[in-house]
Amino acid sequence: MRLKLFPDAGFDERTSFDASEVDLGNVSPEFLLAVDHSVLEASPLATSHDLSLALVIRFADVRLRRSELVFQSELPSLPETWAVPTDVRNRFSWRFGVDASVALVLTSDRPIKAGQPFMRGHWVARKDFSIRRKAEPRAFPIECWTPEDFARQGLPRDSVYWIQFISDDLNGRFDDPGEAFRVCLRADVCDAFRYAEETPQARALFSMIVAEILAEVLWRGLSNLDAGEEIERGGLLHSALARVAKATNATQETLRKFVVDGELSSLRTFAQAAVGARRAVARLGATR
């Protein structure tokens, strides 16, 4: 039994999944259902009595502490895969955590025998999956600026946001991200975000801003590294590189080459992939 959370992902043998809040808002789980009949036929259960089984899937909503049987199929008619229907998916709070149990259960009572399941609904084999929101690093500082604030920095009064770097050396640890940079957001844009922060439109725009911040951190951090300088583990630059590498499998050498070649646009695409911007933007089409 394997699971994938998104249509463009591969079936994963892991049982524990974590994803960003934005990604979990777009989750579309699908199960790969495979039963090894040779193991069943060789088990004491099968040899001692007719073995009648069904495969069931149960979801448990961690936040609401509510569980529901969402799928059931007799083994002869078991499909190869099962994608969770939209109406079922929408009944659970994925952002707050969902547990899924896939089990083979008896469909009829059996003679009681010590150490063996005997009642209808008892499970013979089971696999549990856990889906959780990924722990996010401390949020970067955001300041709401007036048009005059932007003008004093020599910037257009109608700017939407500006990433102001306080430190050029990002290869180090910062107790507060505000010691390294801050995001200056136009005041009316700040108000709009507060009013509509849970909407797909706001999430899509904010994901693009986060991607831009990540790209800038990578660009400035890598640009200011001295020749042969090692990247400090746990530092701001190291964390940014690790985030991109985990999401895209990009090597540090690949990202450094973008900086050497002046390819900020290419670096930006890797940042977009790392923050799940595509899913957040694509979600807009599903809200029409």
For each residue, the residues with C-beta under 8 A, 3 or more apart:
1: 31 32 33 34 102 127
2: 11 12 13 31 32 34
3: 11 12 14 17 29 30 31 32 100 129
4: 7 9 10 11 12 29 30 32
5: 9 17 19 23 27 28 29 131
6: 9 23 26 27 28 279
7: 4 28 30
8:
9: 4 5 6 12
10: 4
11: 2 3 4 30 32
12: 2 3 4 9 17
13: 2
14: 3 17
15: 127 128 129 130
16: 129 130 132
17: 3 5 12 14 129 130 131 132
18: 131 132 133 134 135
19: 5 23 24 27 131 133 134 276
20: 23 24 133 134 136 275 276
21: 24 25 95 133 134 136
22: 25 26 203 207 275 276 279 280
23: 5 6 19 20 26 27 276 279
24: 19 20 21 27 94 95 131 133
25: 21 22 94 95 200 203 280 283
26: 6 22 23 279 280 282 283
27: 5 6 19 23 24 89 94 131
28: 5 6 7 83 84 89
29: 3 4 5 83 84 89 100 131
30: 3 4 7 11 81 82 83 84
31: 1 2 3 57 71 81 82 83 84 102
32: 1 2 3 4 11 80 81
33: 1 55 73 78 79 80 81 82 102
34: 1 2 80
35: 40 55 75 78 104
36: 39 40
37: 40 41 75
38: 41 42
39: 36 42 43
40: 35 36 37 43 45 46 51 53 104
41: 37 38 46
42: 38 39 46 47
43: 39 40 46 47 51 124
44: 47 48 116
45: 40 48 49 51 110 116 117 124
46: 40 41 42 43 49 51
47: 42 43 44
48: 44 45 111 113 116
49: 45 46 110 111
50:
51: 40 43 45 46
52: 106 107 108
53: 40 74 75 104 105 106 107 124
54: 72 73 74 75 104 105 107
55: 33 35 71 72 73 75 78 102 103 104 105
56: 69 71 72 102 103 105
57: 31 69 70 71 72 82 100 101 102 103
58: 67 68 69 70 100 101 103
59: 67 68 70 88 92 98 99 100
60: 65 66 67 68 98 99 100 101
61: 64 65 66 67 92 93 96 97 98
62: 65 93 96 97 98 99
63: 93 96 97
64: 61 93
65: 60 61 62
66: 60 61
67: 58 59 60 61
68: 58 59 60 91
69: 56 57 58 72
70: 57 58 59 84 88
71: 31 55 56 57 82
72: 54 55 56 57 69
73: 33 54 55 77 78 79
74: 53 54 77 78 107
75: 35 37 53 54 55 78 104
76:
77: 73 74
78: 33 35 55 73 74 75
79: 33 73 82
80: 32 33 34
81: 30 31 32 33
82: 30 31 33 57 71 79
83: 28 29 30 31
84: 28 29 30 31 70 88 89
85: 88 89
86: 89 90
87: 90 91
88: 59 70 84 85 91 92
89: 27 28 29 84 85 86 92 94
90: 86 87
91: 68 87 88
92: 59 61 88 89 98
93: 61 62 63 64 96 97 98
94: 24 25 27 89 97 98 131
95: 21 24 25 133
96: 61 62 63 93 133
97: 61 62 63 93 94 130 131 132 133
98: 59 60 61 62 92 93 94 131
99: 59 60 62 128 129 130 131
100: 3 29 57 58 59 60 128 129 130 131
101: 57 58 60 126 127 128 129
102: 1 31 33 55 56 57 126 127 128 129
103: 55 56 57 58 123 124 125 126 127
104: 35 40 53 54 55 75 123 124 125 126
105: 53 54 55 56 120 121 122 123 124
106: 52 53 109 110 117 118 119 120 121 122 123 124
107: 52 53 54 74 120
108: 52 120
109: 106 118 119 120
110: 45 49 106 113 116 117 118 119
111: 48 49 118
112: 118
113: 48 110 116 118
114:
115:
116: 44 45 48 110 113
117: 45 106 110 122 123 124
118: 106 109 110 111 112 113 122
119: 106 109 110 122
120: 105 106 107 108 109
121: 105 106
122: 105 106 117 118 119
123: 103 104 105 106 117 126
124: 43 45 53 103 104 105 106 117
125: 103 104
126: 101 102 103 104 123
127: 1 15 101 102 103
128: 15 99 100 101 102
129: 3 15 16 17 99 100 101 102
130: 15 16 17 97 99 100
131: 5 17 18 19 24 27 29 94 97 98 99 100
132: 16 17 18 97
133: 18 19 20 21 24 95 96 97
134: 18 19 20 21
135: 18
136: 20 21 139
137: 239
138: 176 177
139: 136 142 177
140: 177 178 181 182 183 213
141: 176 177 178 182 183
142: 139 182 183 184 185 190
143: 182 183 184 185
144: 185 186 187 190
145: 149 150 162 184 185 186 187
146: 149 150 187
147: 150 151 157 158 186
148: 151 152 157
149: 145 146 152 153 184
150: 145 146 147 153 155 156 157 159 162 184 186
151: 147 148 154 155 156 157
152: 148 149
153: 149 150 162 164
154: 151
155: 150 151 159 162
156: 150 151 159
157: 147 148 150 151
158: 147 186
159: 150 155 156 162 186
160: 185 186 189
161: 183 184 185 186 189 209
162: 145 150 153 155 159 183 184
163: 181 182 183 184 212 213 216
164: 153 181 182 183 184
165: 168 180 181 216 220
166: 178 179 180 181 182
167: 170 174 179 180 181
168: 165 220 224
169: 172 224
170: 167 180 217 220 221 224 235 236 237 240
171: 221 224 225 229 231 232 235 236 237 238
172: 169 232 235 236 237
173: 232 234 235 236
174: 167 177 179 180 235 236
175: 179
176: 138 141 179
177: 138 139 140 141 174 180 181 236
178: 140 141 166 181 182
179: 166 167 174 175 176
180: 165 166 167 170 174 177 236
181: 140 163 164 165 166 167 177 178 213 216 217
182: 140 141 142 143 163 164 166 178
183: 140 141 142 143 161 162 163 164 209 213
184: 142 143 145 149 150 161 162 163 164
185: 142 143 144 145 160 161 189 190 193
186: 144 145 147 150 158 159 160 161 189 190
187: 144 145 146 190 191
188: 191 192
189: 160 161 185 186 192 193
190: 142 144 185 186 187 193 194
191: 187 188 194 195
192: 188 189 195 196 202
193: 185 189 190 196 197 202 206
194: 190 191 197
195: 191 192
196: 192 193 199 201 202
197: 193 194 202 203 206
198: 202 203
199: 196 202 203
200: 25 203 204 280 283 284 286 287
201: 196 204 205 284 287
202: 192 193 196 197 198 199 205 206
203: 22 25 197 198 199 200 206 207 280 283
204: 200 201 207 208 277 280 281 283 284
205: 201 202 208 209
206: 193 197 202 203 209 210 280
207: 22 203 204 210 211 275 276 277 280 281
208: 204 205 211 212 272 277 281
209: 161 183 205 206 212 213
210: 206 207 213 214 275 277
211: 207 208 214 215 268 271 272 274 275 277
212: 163 208 209 215 216 268 271
213: 140 163 181 183 209 210 216 217
214: 210 211 217 218 240 243 244 271 274 275
215: 211 212 218 219 264 267 268 270 271
216: 163 165 181 212 213 219 220
217: 170 181 213 214 220 221 236 237 240
218: 214 215 221 222 237 240 241 244 255 259 267 271
219: 215 216 222 223 259 264 267
220: 165 168 170 216 217 223 224
221: 170 171 217 218 224 225 236 237 240
222: 218 219 225 237 255 256 259
223: 219 220 259
224: 168 169 170 171 220 221
225: 171 221 222 229 231
226: 229
227:
228:
229: 171 225 226
230:
231: 171 225 235 237 238 241 252
232: 171 172 173 235 237 238
233: 238
234: 173 238 239
235: 170 171 172 173 174 231 232 238 239
236: 170 171 172 173 174 177 180 217 221 239 240
237: 170 171 172 217 218 221 222 231 232 240 241
238: 171 231 232 233 234 235 241 242
239: 137 234 235 236 242 243
240: 170 214 217 218 221 236 237 243 244
241: 218 231 237 238 244 245 252 255
242: 238 239 245 246
243: 214 239 240 246 247 274
244: 214 218 240 241 247 248 250 255 270 271 273 274
245: 241 242 248 249 250 251 252
246: 242 243 274
247: 243 244 273 274 275 276
248: 244 245 270 273 274
249: 245
250: 244 245 254 255 270
251: 245 254 255
252: 231 241 245 255 256
253: 256 257
254: 250 251 257 258
255: 218 222 241 244 250 251 252 258 259 267 270
256: 222 252 253 259 260
257: 253 254 260 261 263
258: 254 255 261 263 264 266 267 270
259: 218 219 222 223 255 256 262 263 267
260: 256 257
261: 257 258
262: 259
263: 257 258 259 266 267
264: 215 219 258 267 268
265: 268 269
266: 258 263 269 270
267: 215 218 219 255 258 259 263 264 270 271
268: 211 212 215 264 265 271 272
269: 265 266 272 273
270: 215 244 248 250 255 258 266 267 273 274
271: 211 212 214 215 218 244 267 268 274 275
272: 208 211 268 269 275 277 278
273: 244 247 248 269 270 276 277 278
274: 211 214 243 244 246 247 248 270 271
275: 20 22 207 210 211 214 247 271 272
276: 19 20 22 23 207 247 273 279 280
277: 204 207 208 210 211 272 273 280 281
278: 272 273 281 282
279: 6 22 23 26 276 282 283
280: 22 25 26 200 203 204 206 207 276 277 283
281: 204 207 208 277 278 284
282: 26 278 279 285 286
283: 25 26 200 203 204 279 280 286 287
284: 200 201 204 281 287 288
285: 282 288
286: 200 282 283
287: 200 201 283 284
288: 284 285
